[in-house]
């Protein structure tokens, strides 16, 4: 049997007019397919993946899920690694690293502190977070380049010095760039952004992490991950009509909630998978971050092969065909939990407000909103983002808009469009989609995150004004998009956003309701239909990539000591070998506390490279249980109420250690490690909660803090903001061994509770050394 790769190679050669071949070079090609066009000397190593999978399968003696194949296929030591889902820590060797500009600053500052000369694996930086939406794409991009020149220069020169590829501002959103250029079936990629799982739409295990984790991988150190459980989502039937891939994950979020996927990989399988486009699968994986999942993944199939071909990677598809048995789950594999969704019965959904797991059918949302007192008039509709800005998404939205225009209608709500990449922007401009969306009333923004992450200079309302927006984004936490806590944000598909923006109200159901045209006649919108990929090739648009030089040793990286945007890092202090006694409580948090609450984005993004300056936003969004207010806590030393960061700085100045008490799923949301760096920088030592989100818990450990959980969640009620806490037993700190917490009340009484932790031996060493980076330096010196 002639391998498909050889047939593909010969066909390509014949089409190119070449006539002479030798078989040996063709066969050698099988092992030398580049990971991407930008790294021709970095090759996909499916042979190693296959070898590791075979070792583990023989050891476990059972069928493997796709997630297990890819994860275990990247084990540092597959023959000896202890493997138990949900319990053991795996030492892994990811293939590559990707960083967005807001998190890349701290990641690169940490890498510089490591003293290493060059990254050990292919790595990239993507400038997408620092562009504020104001007047439109070109103007906003020019303004961002001017305002952020110092940061962009730092990232570009640091990338050049340390061997990291640099995607300039305007290139697009990190996750779309990865899907178009870097993700491939079977890859293991880690990214310093929580929506890195987007790459699972192309069959990769792509995991969001903090910058310190990225530094481990860039330094060539095995990366640790708790062995994930695997939740299977079996898809049957076929999507049709107004239902879209977004509705799959909106439905799953409603089932699992924001913490239901914690510690697990969501693996989609079943006959319904083939009815979803590759970019649709990416949408589903992207928003898996909203249920706390480690990542999400789909099996390699023809839709992925088609996308690889259209994005200039037919050679990768041909190689994946050869190794397809390792890129799909084994027959008879077992999942820890199984959810089944019939796509033929799935209705369009809209989730929110204030949390992405509050799921509603679109047909019900108007009535629910009226009952709950949510504004039904839609002020702004926003489509695009890393979740939904594919060619297909834009095409389906344009198909809806075109129908409205044919009847003389435009959007009643304000309407914005965010292309996910320069390639998408250029292609939808060429194919007319962008103009249709403008004609219906839309404003095309820059190829960047924009309003999705709070980079939105919103002018149509005042802060505190109650209003509703609908988006095709992934998150809708309080104040996330526009810093207004009274903005009721809902997430849905781009085509539903477009239809609702035309109608201007949540009470409109495009499946059943009619609109009135300019001629006074009623009409109903038809379900949108659009090509999943352009008929012509993608238009790449402007060239926005900077290759790192082969030798960057002579490159100079500027960090001014007087800069307000960048600050070189100083090592955190080592553990002194003693128990943590008589700690004050900085804040006892009431209810949901995401990384947006702990370290706000929006206007604070400009300080992501300056630890001291950004620490002025520490926990300013968290609600203090003592008074029900945000950014107002009692200073236990002065008895005065004041801002959280100011109080923390006062405690630090007085040499007093402090703790934070949190509720369920503390730290859900973004991967931003600033939410861990800031409390450590300002003197915090312990975070005690009912439960943690995965990335945040790891980030806290990396920075030398103690993330601990109540052995009995009811003990949350025993601690009061005026108490003092002591953590005892640290001299015998060991994996699986609980720690004691002594609570000292103001009246002199005290009680003891037990606290659990998930530290392993190496993570305990991070704590003892003061941080994971300190420990890395210790090992280098040895």
Buried (B, 14 or more C-beta within 10 A) or exposed (E): EEBBBBEBBBEEBEEEEEEEEEEEEBEEBBEEBBBBEBBEEBEBBBEEBBEBBEBBBEBEEEEBBBBBBBBBBBBBEBEEBEBEBEEEBBBBBBBBBBBBBBBBBBBBBBBBBBEBEBBBBBBBBBBBBBBBBBEBBEEBBBBBBEBBEBBBEBBBBBBBBBBBBBBBBBBBBBBBBBBBBBBBBBBBBBBBBBBBBBBBBBBBBBBBBBBBBBBBBBBEBBBBBBBBBBBBBBBBBBBEBBBBBBBBBBBBBBEBBBBBBBBBBBBBBBEBBEBBBBBBBBBBBBBBBBBBBBBBBBBBBEBBBBBBBBBBBBBBBBBBBBBBEBBBBBEEBEBBBBBEBEBBEBBBBBBBBBBBBBBBBBBBBBEBBEEEEBBBEBBBBBBBBBBBBBBBBBBBBBBBBBBBBEBEBBBBBBBBBBBBBBBBBBBBBBBEBBBBBBBBBBBBBBBBBBBBBBBBEBEEBEEEEEBBBBBBBBBBBBBBBBBBEBBBBBBBBBBBBBBBBBBBBBBBBBBEBEBEBEEEEEBEBEBBEBEBBBEEEBBBBEEBBBEBEEEBEEBEBEBEEEBEBBBBBEEBEBBEEEBBEEBBBBBBBBEBBBBBBBBBBBEBBBBBBBBBBBBBBBBBBBBBBBEEEBBBBBBBEEEEBBBBBBBBBBBBEEEBBBBBBBBBBBBBBBBBBBBBBBBBBBBBBBBBBBBBBBBBBBBBBBBBBBBBBBBEEEBBEBBBBBBBBBBBBBEEBEEEEBBBBBBBBEEEEEEEBEBEBBBBEBBBBBBBBBBBBBBBBBEEEE
